[in-house]
C-alpha cells in the first residue's frame, strides 16, 4: 500500500509503509494498493471484420506501478482502466476475421 499526501494541493510522495501524520483540515491522504487487481469486463457485443456478431467476456489483471501517476493523471484509475480495456477489446476483435470452414468429410 502506497499513497500520496496532498497538503494544500501539492504532492508529497510517501516513501513506504509506516506512521504517517496528516493535519485533517489541510492534508489529504490518498492510498493506492500496489497489489494485482482483477477486474471483470462486461460482456461486449462485437461485430467482426466479416460481419459476424460475437458476444465476448473478458477479465483484466493490472497492477499500479506508480501511485503518484495513478492519483494525479486520471480522476479514477480503476474506471479508466476498465474503459480502456473495453475499448481495446472491441478494437482488436473488430479487426478479427472469423471465416467458417466446411468440415472435411471422411471417405
PDB file as gemmi writes it, atoms N, CA and C in Angstrom:
CRYST1    1.000    1.000    1.000  90.00  90.00  90.00 P 1                      
ATOM      1  N   UNK A   1       0.853  -1.165   0.000  1.00  0.00           N  
ATOM      2  CA  UNK A   1       0.000   0.000   0.000  1.00  0.00           C  
ATOM      3  C   UNK A   1       0.897   1.226   0.000  1.00  0.00           C  
ATOM      4  N   UNK A   2       0.691   2.075  -0.937  1.00  0.00           N  
ATOM      5  CA  UNK A   2       1.423   3.340  -1.005  1.00  0.00           C  
ATOM      6  C   UNK A   2       0.409   4.462  -1.125  1.00  0.00           C  
ATOM      7  N   UNK A   3       0.875   5.652  -0.992  1.00  0.00           N  
ATOM      8  CA  UNK A   3      -0.034   6.765  -1.094  1.00  0.00           C  
ATOM      9  C   UNK A   3       0.690   8.063  -1.327  1.00  0.00           C  
ATOM     10  N   UNK A   4      -0.098   9.086  -1.421  1.00  0.00           N  
ATOM     11  CA  UNK A   4       0.421  10.439  -1.595  1.00  0.00           C  
ATOM     12  C   UNK A   4      -0.248  11.333  -0.572  1.00  0.00           C  
ATOM     13  N   UNK A   5       0.520  12.223  -0.024  1.00  0.00           N  
ATOM     14  CA  UNK A   5      -0.019  13.233   0.868  1.00  0.00           C  
ATOM     15  C   UNK A   5      -0.171  14.506   0.057  1.00  0.00           C  
ATOM     16  N   UNK A   6      -1.332  15.088   0.099  1.00  0.00           N  
ATOM     17  CA  UNK A   6      -1.626  16.278  -0.686  1.00  0.00           C  
ATOM     18  C   UNK A   6      -1.905  17.458   0.241  1.00  0.00           C  
ATOM     19  N   UNK A   7      -0.850  18.148   0.728  1.00  0.00           N  
ATOM     20  CA  UNK A   7      -1.101  19.318   1.568  1.00  0.00           C  
ATOM     21  C   UNK A   7      -1.321  20.553   0.706  1.00  0.00           C  
ATOM     22  N   UNK A   8      -2.487  21.116   0.782  1.00  0.00           N  
ATOM     23  CA  UNK A   8      -2.849  22.348   0.072  1.00  0.00           C  
ATOM     24  C   UNK A   8      -2.574  22.264  -1.416  1.00  0.00           C  
ATOM     25  N   UNK A   9      -2.834  21.097  -2.028  1.00  0.00           N  
ATOM     26  CA  UNK A   9      -2.707  20.967  -3.471  1.00  0.00           C  
ATOM     27  C   UNK A   9      -1.352  20.514  -3.974  1.00  0.00           C  
ATOM     28  N   UNK A  10      -0.335  20.459  -3.119  1.00  0.00           N  
ATOM     29  CA  UNK A  10       0.979  19.979  -3.535  1.00  0.00           C  
ATOM     30  C   UNK A  10       1.035  18.471  -3.353  1.00  0.00           C  
ATOM     31  N   UNK A  11       1.961  17.822  -4.028  1.00  0.00           N  
ATOM     32  CA  UNK A  11       2.096  16.373  -3.928  1.00  0.00           C  
ATOM     33  C   UNK A  11       3.365  16.050  -3.158  1.00  0.00           C  
ATOM     34  N   UNK A  12       3.215  15.305  -2.078  1.00  0.00           N  
ATOM     35  CA  UNK A  12       4.360  14.828  -1.313  1.00  0.00           C  
ATOM     36  C   UNK A  12       4.271  13.302  -1.292  1.00  0.00           C  
ATOM     37  N   UNK A  13       5.173  12.618  -2.002  1.00  0.00           N  
ATOM     38  CA  UNK A  13       5.092  11.155  -2.032  1.00  0.00           C  
ATOM     39  C   UNK A  13       5.482  10.550  -0.682  1.00  0.00           C  
ATOM     40  N   UNK A  14       4.815   9.476  -0.339  1.00  0.00           N  
ATOM     41  CA  UNK A  14       5.124   8.737   0.881  1.00  0.00           C  
ATOM     42  C   UNK A  14       6.035   7.593   0.457  1.00  0.00           C  
ATOM     43  N   UNK A  15       7.175   7.482   1.097  1.00  0.00           N  
ATOM     44  CA  UNK A  15       8.199   6.536   0.682  1.00  0.00           C  
ATOM     45  C   UNK A  15       7.821   5.085   0.960  1.00  0.00           C  
ATOM     46  N   UNK A  16       7.131   4.810   2.003  1.00  0.00           N  
ATOM     47  CA  UNK A  16       6.824   3.424   2.308  1.00  0.00           C  
ATOM     48  C   UNK A  16       5.791   3.318   3.406  1.00  0.00           C  
ATOM     49  N   UNK A  17       5.511   2.096   3.839  1.00  0.00           N  
ATOM     50  CA  UNK A  17       4.535   1.918   4.914  1.00  0.00           C  
ATOM     51  C   UNK A  17       5.098   2.412   6.240  1.00  0.00           C  
ATOM     52  N   UNK A  18       4.225   2.757   7.112  1.00  0.00           N  
ATOM     53  CA  UNK A  18       4.633   3.245   8.428  1.00  0.00           C  
ATOM     54  C   UNK A  18       3.678   4.305   8.912  1.00  0.00           C  
ATOM     55  N   UNK A  19       4.095   5.005   9.938  1.00  0.00           N  
ATOM     56  CA  UNK A  19       3.271   6.038  10.541  1.00  0.00           C  
ATOM     57  C   UNK A  19       3.303   7.299   9.677  1.00  0.00           C  
ATOM     58  N   UNK A  20       2.131   7.781   9.331  1.00  0.00           N  
ATOM     59  CA  UNK A  20       2.007   8.997   8.530  1.00  0.00           C  
ATOM     60  C   UNK A  20       1.146   9.973   9.315  1.00  0.00           C  
ATOM     61  N   UNK A  21       1.680  11.156   9.526  1.00  0.00           N  
ATOM     62  CA  UNK A  21       0.946  12.173  10.276  1.00  0.00           C  
ATOM     63  C   UNK A  21       0.372  13.180   9.285  1.00  0.00           C  
ATOM     64  N   UNK A  22      -0.944  13.368   9.353  1.00  0.00           N  
ATOM     65  CA  UNK A  22      -1.602  14.338   8.479  1.00  0.00           C  
ATOM     66  C   UNK A  22      -2.407  15.303   9.338  1.00  0.00           C  
ATOM     67  N   UNK A  23      -2.535  16.515   8.854  1.00  0.00           N  
ATOM     68  CA  UNK A  23      -3.353  17.528   9.519  1.00  0.00           C  
ATOM     69  C   UNK A  23      -4.727  17.490   8.842  1.00  0.00           C  
ATOM     70  N   UNK A  24      -5.792  17.161   9.579  1.00  0.00           N  
ATOM     71  CA  UNK A  24      -7.097  16.931   8.960  1.00  0.00           C  
ATOM     72  C   UNK A  24      -7.639  18.086   8.130  1.00  0.00           C  
ATOM     73  N   UNK A  25      -7.419  19.300   8.505  1.00  0.00           N  
ATOM     74  CA  UNK A  25      -8.000  20.421   7.768  1.00  0.00           C  
ATOM     75  C   UNK A  25      -7.195  20.786   6.520  1.00  0.00           C  
ATOM     76  N   UNK A  26      -5.923  20.431   6.497  1.00  0.00           N  
ATOM     77  CA  UNK A  26      -5.050  20.864   5.407  1.00  0.00           C  
ATOM     78  C   UNK A  26      -4.669  19.713   4.486  1.00  0.00           C  
ATOM     79  N   UNK A  27      -4.285  18.585   5.067  1.00  0.00           N  
ATOM     80  CA  UNK A  27      -3.761  17.465   4.289  1.00  0.00           C  
ATOM     81  C   UNK A  27      -4.863  16.525   3.838  1.00  0.00           C  
ATOM     82  N   UNK A  28      -4.567  15.851   2.737  1.00  0.00           N  
ATOM     83  CA  UNK A  28      -5.428  14.783   2.244  1.00  0.00           C  
ATOM     84  C   UNK A  28      -4.519  13.617   1.901  1.00  0.00           C  
ATOM     85  N   UNK A  29      -4.870  12.422   2.356  1.00  0.00           N  
ATOM     86  CA  UNK A  29      -4.074  11.242   2.084  1.00  0.00           C  
ATOM     87  C   UNK A  29      -4.854  10.339   1.140  1.00  0.00           C  
ATOM     88  N   UNK A  30      -4.255  10.014   0.011  1.00  0.00           N  
ATOM     89  CA  UNK A  30      -4.871   9.116  -0.966  1.00  0.00           C  
ATOM     90  C   UNK A  30      -4.034   7.853  -1.005  1.00  0.00           C  
ATOM     91  N   UNK A  31      -4.663   6.709  -0.755  1.00  0.00           N  
ATOM     92  CA  UNK A  31      -3.946   5.436  -0.730  1.00  0.00           C  
ATOM     93  C   UNK A  31      -4.181   4.672  -2.027  1.00  0.00           C  
ATOM     94  N   UNK A  32      -3.127   3.991  -2.468  1.00  0.00           N  
ATOM     95  CA  UNK A  32      -3.204   3.148  -3.656  1.00  0.00           C  
ATOM     96  C   UNK A  32      -2.610   1.797  -3.301  1.00  0.00           C  
ATOM     97  N   UNK A  33      -3.358   0.738  -3.545  1.00  0.00           N  
ATOM     98  CA  UNK A  33      -2.850  -0.601  -3.307  1.00  0.00           C  
ATOM     99  C   UNK A  33      -1.985  -1.011  -4.487  1.00  0.00           C  
ATOM    100  N   UNK A  34      -0.819  -1.562  -4.217  1.00  0.00           N  
ATOM    101  CA  UNK A  34       0.096  -1.983  -5.276  1.00  0.00           C  
ATOM    102  C   UNK A  34      -0.059  -3.460  -5.600  1.00  0.00           C  
ATOM    103  N   UNK A  35      -1.120  -4.088  -5.114  1.00  0.00           N  
ATOM    104  CA  UNK A  35      -1.368  -5.491  -5.432  1.00  0.00           C  
ATOM    105  C   UNK A  35      -2.028  -5.609  -6.802  1.00  0.00           C  
ATOM    106  N   UNK A  36      -1.961  -6.797  -7.383  1.00  0.00           N  
ATOM    107  CA  UNK A  36      -2.599  -7.057  -8.670  1.00  0.00           C  
ATOM    108  C   UNK A  36      -4.116  -7.048  -8.488  1.00  0.00           C  
ATOM    109  N   UNK A  37      -4.792  -6.328  -9.360  1.00  0.00           N  
ATOM    110  CA  UNK A  37      -6.245  -6.191  -9.307  1.00  0.00           C  
ATOM    111  C   UNK A  37      -6.842  -6.982 -10.471  1.00  0.00           C  
ATOM    112  N   UNK A  38      -7.862  -7.774 -10.186  1.00  0.00           N  
ATOM    113  CA  UNK A  38      -8.597  -8.449 -11.254  1.00  0.00           C  
ATOM    114  C   UNK A  38      -9.915  -7.729 -11.431  1.00  0.00           C  
ATOM    115  N   UNK A  39     -10.272  -7.508 -12.684  1.00  0.00           N  
ATOM    116  CA  UNK A  39     -11.496  -6.769 -12.975  1.00  0.00           C  
ATOM    117  C   UNK A  39     -12.216  -7.467 -14.120  1.00  0.00           C  
ATOM    118  N   UNK A  40     -13.495  -7.665 -13.957  1.00  0.00           N  
ATOM    119  CA  UNK A  40     -14.309  -8.298 -14.986  1.00  0.00           C  
ATOM    120  C   UNK A  40     -14.758  -7.240 -15.983  1.00  0.00           C  
ATOM    121  N   UNK A  41     -14.545  -7.517 -17.269  1.00  0.00           N  
ATOM    122  CA  UNK A  41     -15.026  -6.628 -18.319  1.00  0.00           C  
ATOM    123  C   UNK A  41     -16.440  -7.074 -18.659  1.00  0.00           C  
ATOM    124  N   UNK A  42     -17.406  -6.181 -18.694  1.00  0.00           N  
ATOM    125  CA  UNK A  42     -18.774  -6.581 -19.012  1.00  0.00           C  
ATOM    126  C   UNK A  42     -18.861  -7.217 -20.400  1.00  0.00           C  
ATOM    127  N   UNK A  43     -19.831  -8.107 -20.615  1.00  0.00           N  
ATOM    128  CA  UNK A  43     -19.962  -8.742 -21.934  1.00  0.00           C  
ATOM    129  C   UNK A  43     -20.123  -7.703 -23.036  1.00  0.00           C  
ATOM    130  N   UNK A  44     -19.391  -7.900 -24.120  1.00  0.00           N  
ATOM    131  CA  UNK A  44     -19.394  -6.966 -25.237  1.00  0.00           C  
ATOM    132  C   UNK A  44     -19.964  -7.654 -26.477  1.00  0.00           C  
ATOM    133  N   UNK A  45     -20.898  -7.003 -27.148  1.00  0.00           N  
ATOM    134  CA  UNK A  45     -21.381  -7.469 -28.443  1.00  0.00           C  
ATOM    135  C   UNK A  45     -20.529  -6.803 -29.511  1.00  0.00           C  
ATOM    136  N   UNK A  46     -19.791  -7.615 -30.246  1.00  0.00           N  
ATOM    137  CA  UNK A  46     -18.819  -7.106 -31.201  1.00  0.00           C  
ATOM    138  C   UNK A  46     -19.147  -7.639 -32.590  1.00  0.00           C  
ATOM    139  N   UNK A  47     -19.007  -6.787 -33.590  1.00  0.00           N  
ATOM    140  CA  UNK A  47     -19.158  -7.204 -34.980  1.00  0.00           C  
ATOM    141  C   UNK A  47     -17.763  -7.321 -35.569  1.00  0.00           C  
ATOM    142  N   UNK A  48     -17.427  -8.522 -36.055  1.00  0.00           N  
ATOM    143  CA  UNK A  48     -16.095  -8.763 -36.583  1.00  0.00           C  
ATOM    144  C   UNK A  48     -15.963  -8.200 -37.993  1.00  0.00           C  
ATOM    145  N   UNK A  49     -14.777  -8.382 -38.554  1.00  0.00           N  
ATOM    146  CA  UNK A  49     -14.470  -7.849 -39.877  1.00  0.00           C  
ATOM    147  C   UNK A  49     -15.386  -8.427 -40.959  1.00  0.00           C  
ATOM    148  N   UNK A  50     -15.793  -9.680 -40.794  1.00  0.00           N  
ATOM    149  CA  UNK A  50     -16.665 -10.309 -41.788  1.00  0.00           C  
ATOM    150  C   UNK A  50     -18.134 -10.328 -41.344  1.00  0.00           C  
ATOM    151  N   UNK A  51     -18.540  -9.325 -40.568  1.00  0.00           N  
ATOM    152  CA  UNK A  51     -19.922  -9.079 -40.140  1.00  0.00           C  
ATOM    153  C   UNK A  51     -20.562 -10.239 -39.377  1.00  0.00           C  
ATOM    154  N   UNK A  52     -19.843 -10.809 -38.471  1.00  0.00           N  
ATOM    155  CA  UNK A  52     -20.371 -11.841 -37.581  1.00  0.00           C  
ATOM    156  C   UNK A  52     -20.465 -11.227 -36.189  1.00  0.00           C  
ATOM    157  N   UNK A  53     -21.631 -11.353 -35.564  1.00  0.00           N  
ATOM    158  CA  UNK A  53     -21.827 -10.811 -34.226  1.00  0.00           C  
ATOM    159  C   UNK A  53     -21.328 -11.822 -33.197  1.00  0.00           C  
ATOM    160  N   UNK A  54     -20.502 -11.353 -32.288  1.00  0.00           N  
ATOM    161  CA  UNK A  54     -19.906 -12.207 -31.270  1.00  0.00           C  
ATOM    162  C   UNK A  54     -20.108 -11.540 -29.920  1.00  0.00           C  
ATOM    163  N   UNK A  55     -20.439 -12.342 -28.907  1.00  0.00           N  
ATOM    164  CA  UNK A  55     -20.536 -11.831 -27.546  1.00  0.00           C  
ATOM    165  C   UNK A  55     -19.315 -12.342 -26.789  1.00  0.00           C  
ATOM    166  N   UNK A  56     -18.538 -11.425 -26.212  1.00  0.00           N  
ATOM    167  CA  UNK A  56     -17.257 -11.774 -25.601  1.00  0.00           C  
ATOM    168  C   UNK A  56     -17.215 -11.288 -24.152  1.00  0.00           C  
ATOM    169  N   UNK A  57     -16.736 -12.160 -23.277  1.00  0.00           N  
ATOM    170  CA  UNK A  57     -16.439 -11.791 -21.890  1.00  0.00           C  
ATOM    171  C   UNK A  57     -14.931 -11.730 -21.743  1.00  0.00           C  
ATOM    172  N   UNK A  58     -14.444 -10.935 -20.822  1.00  0.00           N  
ATOM    173  CA  UNK A  58     -13.001 -10.850 -20.596  1.00  0.00           C  
ATOM    174  C   UNK A  58     -12.721 -10.507 -19.141  1.00  0.00           C  
ATOM    175  N   UNK A  59     -11.503 -10.794 -18.741  1.00  0.00           N  
ATOM    176  CA  UNK A  59     -11.011 -10.445 -17.419  1.00  0.00           C  
ATOM    177  C   UNK A  59      -9.678  -9.742 -17.623  1.00  0.00           C  
ATOM    178  N   UNK A  60      -9.447  -8.666 -16.886  1.00  0.00           N  
ATOM    179  CA  UNK A  60      -8.168  -7.986 -16.976  1.00  0.00           C  
ATOM    180  C   UNK A  60      -7.470  -8.052 -15.619  1.00  0.00           C  
ATOM    181  N   UNK A  61      -6.167  -8.117 -15.677  1.00  0.00           N  
ATOM    182  CA  UNK A  61      -5.322  -8.074 -14.500  1.00  0.00           C  
ATOM    183  C   UNK A  61      -4.415  -6.864 -14.657  1.00  0.00           C  
ATOM    184  N   UNK A  62      -4.343  -6.024 -13.638  1.00  0.00           N  
ATOM    185  CA  UNK A  62      -3.428  -4.900 -13.698  1.00  0.00           C  
ATOM    186  C   UNK A  62      -2.895  -4.589 -12.309  1.00  0.00           C  
ATOM    187  N   UNK A  63      -1.755  -3.928 -12.305  1.00  0.00           N  
ATOM    188  CA  UNK A  63      -1.112  -3.554 -11.055  1.00  0.00           C  
ATOM    189  C   UNK A  63      -0.578  -2.138 -11.196  1.00  0.00           C  
ATOM    190  N   UNK A  64      -1.028  -1.213 -10.360  1.00  0.00           N  
ATOM    191  CA  UNK A  64      -0.495   0.150 -10.422  1.00  0.00           C  
ATOM    192  C   UNK A  64       0.986   0.148 -10.043  1.00  0.00           C  
ATOM    193  N   UNK A  65       1.807   0.729 -10.888  1.00  0.00           N  
ATOM    194  CA  UNK A  65       3.245   0.759 -10.648  1.00  0.00           C  
ATOM    195  C   UNK A  65       3.638   2.046  -9.934  1.00  0.00           C  
ATOM    196  N   UNK A  66       3.092   3.157 -10.393  1.00  0.00           N  
ATOM    197  CA  UNK A  66       3.443   4.454  -9.825  1.00  0.00           C  
ATOM    198  C   UNK A  66       2.194   5.071  -9.192  1.00  0.00           C  
ATOM    199  N   UNK A  67       2.090   5.084  -7.861  1.00  0.00           N  
ATOM    200  CA  UNK A  67       0.869   5.609  -7.232  1.00  0.00           C  
ATOM    201  C   UNK A  67       0.651   7.094  -7.474  1.00  0.00           C  
ATOM    202  N   UNK A  68       1.717   7.856  -7.661  1.00  0.00           N  
ATOM    203  CA  UNK A  68       1.554   9.295  -7.886  1.00  0.00           C  
ATOM    204  C   UNK A  68       0.886   9.545  -9.234  1.00  0.00           C  
ATOM    205  N   UNK A  69       1.323   8.829 -10.274  1.00  0.00           N  
ATOM    206  CA  UNK A  69       0.687   8.978 -11.587  1.00  0.00           C  
ATOM    207  C   UNK A  69      -0.751   8.469 -11.560  1.00  0.00           C  
ATOM    208  N   UNK A  70      -0.997   7.378 -10.831  1.00  0.00           N  
ATOM    209  CA  UNK A  70      -2.352   6.827 -10.754  1.00  0.00           C  
ATOM    210  C   UNK A  70      -3.309   7.819 -10.100  1.00  0.00           C  
ATOM    211  N   UNK A  71      -2.824   8.585  -9.166  1.00  0.00           N  
ATOM    212  CA  UNK A  71      -3.682   9.528  -8.453  1.00  0.00           C  
ATOM    213  C   UNK A  71      -3.842  10.846  -9.211  1.00  0.00           C  
ATOM    214  N   UNK A  72      -2.753  11.347  -9.775  1.00  0.00           N  
ATOM    215  CA  UNK A  72      -2.786  12.699 -10.328  1.00  0.00           C  
ATOM    216  C   UNK A  72      -3.162  12.781 -11.799  1.00  0.00           C  
ATOM    217  N   UNK A  73      -2.909  11.742 -12.598  1.00  0.00           N  
ATOM    218  CA  UNK A  73      -3.126  11.866 -14.046  1.00  0.00           C  
ATOM    219  C   UNK A  73      -4.542  11.538 -14.488  1.00  0.00           C  
ATOM    220  N   UNK A  74      -5.272  10.725 -13.746  1.00  0.00           N  
ATOM    221  CA  UNK A  74      -6.677  10.440 -14.056  1.00  0.00           C  
ATOM    222  C   UNK A  74      -7.497  10.583 -12.780  1.00  0.00           C  
ATOM    223  N   UNK A  75      -8.783  10.841 -12.949  1.00  0.00           N  
ATOM    224  CA  UNK A  75      -9.637  11.047 -11.782  1.00  0.00           C  
ATOM    225  C   UNK A  75      -9.868   9.743 -11.022  1.00  0.00           C  
ATOM    226  N   UNK A  76     -10.196   8.671 -11.744  1.00  0.00           N  
ATOM    227  CA  UNK A  76     -10.436   7.361 -11.135  1.00  0.00           C  
ATOM    228  C   UNK A  76      -9.739   6.325 -12.011  1.00  0.00           C  
ATOM    229  N   UNK A  77      -8.563   5.854 -11.595  1.00  0.00           N  
ATOM    230  CA  UNK A  77      -7.787   4.986 -12.466  1.00  0.00           C  
ATOM    231  C   UNK A  77      -8.387   3.595 -12.597  1.00  0.00           C  
ATOM    232  N   UNK A  78      -9.204   3.143 -11.649  1.00  0.00           N  
ATOM    233  CA  UNK A  78      -9.897   1.859 -11.809  1.00  0.00           C  
ATOM    234  C   UNK A  78     -10.910   1.953 -12.961  1.00  0.00           C  
ATOM    235  N   UNK A  79     -11.702   3.001 -12.976  1.00  0.00           N  
ATOM    236  CA  UNK A  79     -12.690   3.197 -14.040  1.00  0.00           C  
ATOM    237  C   UNK A  79     -12.004   3.414 -15.388  1.00  0.00           C  
ATOM    238  N   UNK A  80     -10.909   4.186 -15.395  1.00  0.00           N  
ATOM    239  CA  UNK A  80     -10.187   4.441 -16.639  1.00  0.00           C  
ATOM    240  C   UNK A  80      -9.602   3.153 -17.212  1.00  0.00           C  
ATOM    241  N   UNK A  81      -9.086   2.286 -16.342  1.00  0.00           N  
ATOM    242  CA  UNK A  81      -8.539   1.005 -16.804  1.00  0.00           C  
ATOM    243  C   UNK A  81      -9.643   0.129 -17.378  1.00  0.00           C  
ATOM    244  N   UNK A  82     -10.797   0.116 -16.749  1.00  0.00           N  
ATOM    245  CA  UNK A  82     -11.927  -0.664 -17.258  1.00  0.00           C  
ATOM    246  C   UNK A  82     -12.377  -0.165 -18.633  1.00  0.00           C  
ATOM    247  N   UNK A  83     -12.465   1.138 -18.794  1.00  0.00           N  
ATOM    248  CA  UNK A  83     -12.903   1.701 -20.072  1.00  0.00           C  
ATOM    249  C   UNK A  83     -11.901   1.439 -21.191  1.00  0.00           C  
ATOM    250  N   UNK A  84     -10.605   1.576 -20.912  1.00  0.00           N  
ATOM    251  CA  UNK A  84      -9.608   1.331 -21.954  1.00  0.00           C  
ATOM    252  C   UNK A  84      -9.558  -0.151 -22.307  1.00  0.00           C  
ATOM    253  N   UNK A  85      -9.833  -1.040 -21.346  1.00  0.00           N  
ATOM    254  CA  UNK A  85      -9.879  -2.472 -21.642  1.00  0.00           C  
ATOM    255  C   UNK A  85     -11.058  -2.797 -22.561  1.00  0.00           C  
ATOM    256  N   UNK A  86     -12.220  -2.192 -22.311  1.00  0.00           N  
ATOM    257  CA  UNK A  86     -13.378  -2.432 -23.173  1.00  0.00           C  
ATOM    258  C   UNK A  86     -13.136  -1.902 -24.579  1.00  0.00           C  
ATOM    259  N   UNK A  87     -12.556  -0.722 -24.676  1.00  0.00           N  
ATOM    260  CA  UNK A  87     -12.283  -0.129 -25.983  1.00  0.00           C  
ATOM    261  C   UNK A  87     -11.276  -0.954 -26.758  1.00  0.00           C  
ATOM    262  N   UNK A  88     -10.225  -1.421 -26.092  1.00  0.00           N  
ATOM    263  CA  UNK A  88      -9.208  -2.233 -26.747  1.00  0.00           C  
ATOM    264  C   UNK A  88      -9.777  -3.569 -27.192  1.00  0.00           C  
ATOM    265  N   UNK A  89     -10.619  -4.173 -26.362  1.00  0.00           N  
ATOM    266  CA  UNK A  89     -11.245  -5.443 -26.722  1.00  0.00           C  
ATOM    267  C   UNK A  89     -12.096  -5.293 -27.979  1.00  0.00           C  
ATOM    268  N   UNK A  90     -12.915  -4.245 -28.041  1.00  0.00           N  
ATOM    269  CA  UNK A  90     -13.744  -4.019 -29.231  1.00  0.00           C  
ATOM    270  C   UNK A  90     -12.896  -3.720 -30.457  1.00  0.00           C  
ATOM    271  N   UNK A  91     -11.831  -2.969 -30.281  1.00  0.00           N  
ATOM    272  CA  UNK A  91     -10.975  -2.598 -31.393  1.00  0.00           C  
ATOM    273  C   UNK A  91     -10.248  -3.815 -31.978  1.00  0.00           C  
ATOM    274  N   UNK A  92      -9.662  -4.628 -31.122  1.00  0.00           N  
ATOM    275  CA  UNK A  92      -8.905  -5.790 -31.590  1.00  0.00           C  
ATOM    276  C   UNK A  92      -9.825  -6.821 -32.225  1.00  0.00           C  
ATOM    277  N   UNK A  93     -10.940  -7.126 -31.572  1.00  0.00           N  
ATOM    278  CA  UNK A  93     -11.843  -8.140 -32.128  1.00  0.00           C  
ATOM    279  C   UNK A  93     -12.622  -7.627 -33.330  1.00  0.00           C  
ATOM    280  N   UNK A  94     -12.767  -6.314 -33.467  1.00  0.00           N  
ATOM    281  CA  UNK A  94     -13.413  -5.757 -34.651  1.00  0.00           C  
ATOM    282  C   UNK A  94     -12.571  -5.934 -35.900  1.00  0.00           C  
ATOM    283  N   UNK A  95     -11.265  -6.089 -35.730  1.00  0.00           N  
ATOM    284  CA  UNK A  95     -10.371  -6.322 -36.861  1.00  0.00           C  
ATOM    285  C   UNK A  95     -10.179  -7.797 -37.169  1.00  0.00           C  
ATOM    286  N   UNK A  96     -10.695  -8.675 -36.300  1.00  0.00           N  
ATOM    287  CA  UNK A  96     -10.528 -10.114 -36.496  1.00  0.00           C  
ATOM    288  C   UNK A  96     -11.516 -10.628 -37.542  1.00  0.00           C  
ATOM    289  N   UNK A  97     -11.124 -11.685 -38.200  1.00  0.00           N  
ATOM    290  CA  UNK A  97     -11.981 -12.308 -39.201  1.00  0.00           C  
ATOM    291  C   UNK A  97     -12.300 -13.725 -38.755  1.00  0.00           C  
ATOM    292  N   UNK A  98     -13.569 -14.070 -38.716  1.00  0.00           N  
ATOM    293  CA  UNK A  98     -13.989 -15.414 -38.352  1.00  0.00           C  
ATOM    294  C   UNK A  98     -14.492 -16.115 -39.614  1.00  0.00           C  
ATOM    295  N   UNK A  99     -13.609 -16.742 -40.297  1.00  0.00           N  
ATOM    296  CA  UNK A  99     -14.012 -17.469 -41.503  1.00  0.00           C  
ATOM    297  C   UNK A  99     -14.513 -18.838 -41.094  1.00  0.00           C  
ATOM    298  N   UNK A 100     -15.575 -19.252 -41.730  1.00  0.00           N  
ATOM    299  CA  UNK A 100     -16.194 -20.541 -41.416  1.00  0.00           C  
ATOM    300  C   UNK A 100     -15.754 -21.549 -42.474  1.00  0.00           C  
ATOM    301  N   UNK A 101     -15.106 -22.598 -42.012  1.00  0.00           N  
ATOM    302  CA  UNK A 101     -14.662 -23.637 -42.935  1.00  0.00           C  
ATOM    303  C   UNK A 101     -15.672 -24.773 -42.888  1.00  0.00           C  
ATOM    304  N   UNK A 102     -15.917 -25.376 -44.042  1.00  0.00           N  
ATOM    305  CA  UNK A 102     -16.800 -26.526 -44.068  1.00  0.00           C  
ATOM    306  C   UNK A 102     -16.022 -27.735 -43.566  1.00  0.00           C  
ATOM    307  N   UNK A 103     -16.679 -28.601 -42.810  1.00  0.00           N  
ATOM    308  CA  UNK A 103     -15.970 -29.766 -42.276  1.00  0.00           C  
ATOM    309  C   UNK A 103     -15.554 -30.710 -43.417  1.00  0.00           C  
ATOM    310  N   UNK A 104     -14.409 -31.309 -43.250  1.00  0.00           N  
ATOM    311  CA  UNK A 104     -13.909 -32.255 -44.254  1.00  0.00           C  
ATOM    312  C   UNK A 104     -14.596 -33.583 -44.040  1.00  0.00           C  
ATOM    313  N   UNK A 105     -15.220 -34.060 -45.077  1.00  0.00           N  
ATOM    314  CA  UNK A 105     -15.946 -35.331 -44.982  1.00  0.00           C  
ATOM    315  C   UNK A 105     -14.975 -36.485 -45.155  1.00  0.00           C  
ATOM    316  N   UNK A 106     -15.139 -37.503 -44.343  1.00  0.00           N  
ATOM    317  CA  UNK A 106     -14.309 -38.693 -44.442  1.00  0.00           C  
ATOM    318  C   UNK A 106     -14.878 -39.598 -45.527  1.00  0.00           C  
ATOM    319  N   UNK A 107     -14.008 -40.182 -46.294  1.00  0.00           N  
ATOM    320  CA  UNK A 107     -14.478 -41.062 -47.378  1.00  0.00           C  
ATOM    321  C   UNK A 107     -14.240 -42.489 -47.062  1.00  0.00           C  
TER     322      UNK A 107                                                      
END                                                                             
